[in-house]
Amino acid sequence: MGKLTVSMYITLDGVMEEPSWTAAYWDDELAQFQLDQLYNNDALLLGRVTYEGFAATWPTAEDGHGFADRMNQIPKYVVSHTLKRTEWNARLINHDFVEEIKRLKKTGQRLLVYGSAELIDTLIEHDLVDELHLMTFPLLMGEGKKLFRDGVSPKAFKLLKSFSTDQGVLIANYAPER
């Protein structure tokens, strides 16, 4: 059976959008965690907005660690009812995506989700998330899109592991209580 991992940058007040605020806290520990996470998965699972942002940025990005190369090479699945086509090594899922993700997991795929809050809500609601990796940055935004919408169904998680970086980012990996 495959595995679906959600990876998310959030602030202390739960904001997850437009994560340019991560730059001030970026260090080698966080970079290595992200690199390991990317290489330990077979494909990315993205919502439309995240896909469009990534597809506009990563194809021309360069870094000395191999992250950009992996982002460009890794297969991607994009969940959208409005996109007509995808590029950048991506396959569009525009039908019953819950069933399609179940099928992908049954084939042994290790899927990594970045961004895509609405998609994450649905994945959790259907018990498709195996791990939640939250990188909590020590700042308050005051406003912005939250990772979990108001009214989301209650769900318990257990802590698998946690550590903090020298810059104060708390990295906590959780698994849902099943």
N, C-alpha and C positions, 0 to 999 in steps of 0.2 A: 504494500500500500504506500502511496506517495505521502507527501507532507506539504501543508500550506502554512507558510510563515508570513505574518504581517510585520513589517518594519516601519516604524514611524518616529519622526522628530516631533516632539511636543514641548510646549512651555509649561511652567508650573500651573498656569490656569487653563491648560488643555488645548491651547491654540495650535493648529497644525499647518495652516496655510502659508504660502509664500515664505518658505523657510530661509530667506536670506539672513535672518537673525542667527543662524547657526555658525556663520563664518568667524565671529569673535571667539567662539568656544572650540573651534576645530583644532585638534592636535593629533599626534601620531597614533595614540590609543584608539581614538574614534575612527580614524582613517583605516586602521588595521581591522577593527571590528567590522566596518562596512565592507572592506575588501574580502575578508573571510566569508562573510554572509553572502556576498554576491557569487563568489566562486563555489560555495557549497550548495548552490541551487541550480536547477536545470533550466528554468525559464522564469520570466517575470509575468505577473498578472497585473494588469493596469486598467483603470477606468479611462474614459475618453480624455478628460481634462489633463490628467497626469501624463497620459501617452502623448498628447499634442505638445505639452511643455517639454517633455523629455526628447521627443523626436525633433524638436526645433533647436535643442541645445547640444545633445550628446554626439551627433555625427561629426561635428567639427571640434569637439573638445579633445584636449590632450592633457596627460598627466604623466608623471614619472613612475607611477605605482602599478599601472595596468588596469586601473578601475575603468577608465574611459574605453579602453579596448574591450573589456568584458561587457560593459554596458552596450556597446555596439554589436558584439558578436552573439550575445545570449538571445535565444528565441524569446519572443514576447507574445502574450495573448492579451487582446484588448477587448474589454466588455463595453459595448456601445450599441444603442438602438438608432443612433443618428449618423454615425460614420458610414460611409459607403465603401471605403477601401482603406487599407493601411500600407505602409512601407516600413523601412527600417527593421527588417527581419521580424515582422509582426503578423499575426493571424487574427482576424476579426472574429469575435464571438458575438453574434447579433441575434441569436435565438435563445432558447432556454438555457441561460448561462449557468444556473445552479446545477442542472443535470450534466452539462458539459464539463464543469469543474469536477464533479464527482467522477466522471469518466476519466479525466486526466489523472486524478489521484489514484484511481484503480490501476492505471498503467504504470504506476510507480514514479510519476513526475514529482519532483520537488519544486514547488512554486513559491515565489517570493513576491509579495505585494508591497508596493511603495505607494504612498499617497492614497487617493481614491476613497475618501471617507464613506461615501454612500455605498460603494461596493463592499467595504469592510463591514458596515452594519449588516448588510444582507448575508455576507459570508458567515458572520458570527451567529446570526439568527438561524441559519440552516446548519449549524454545527460543522462547518467546513474548515474553521481555523484550528490548526494544531498548536501553533505557538504565536505569541504576541511579543515582539521585541520593541520596547519603548525606550527611546533615548530622550530623557527629560532634561531640558536645558534650564539653568537657574535664572530665569527671568519671567516677568509677567508682561503680557501684551495688552491686557485690558479689554481688547476686543479682537474679533477675527473668528474664522471658522474653526469650530471645535472638532476634535477627533470623533467624539460620539455625540449624536444629536440628543436633544431633550426627548424623553419618552422612549428611549431604547429599552428593550426588554432586559430585566435584570439577568446577570450572568456572573457566576463566580469563577475566579481564576486562582491558580496556585503559582507561587513564585518558584521558578526553576533555578535561577541564578541571577546575581546582580553584582555590579561593581561600578565604581565611579572613576572618571578620568581626572587627570591633573587639573583640567579646566573646570571641573565641577559638574560635568554631565553625568547623570545617573543612568546607567544602562541596565534595564531590568527585563529579563525574559520570563514570560508567563505561559502556562498551559491552561486551557479551560478545564474546570472540574466537570467530569462527565459521569 
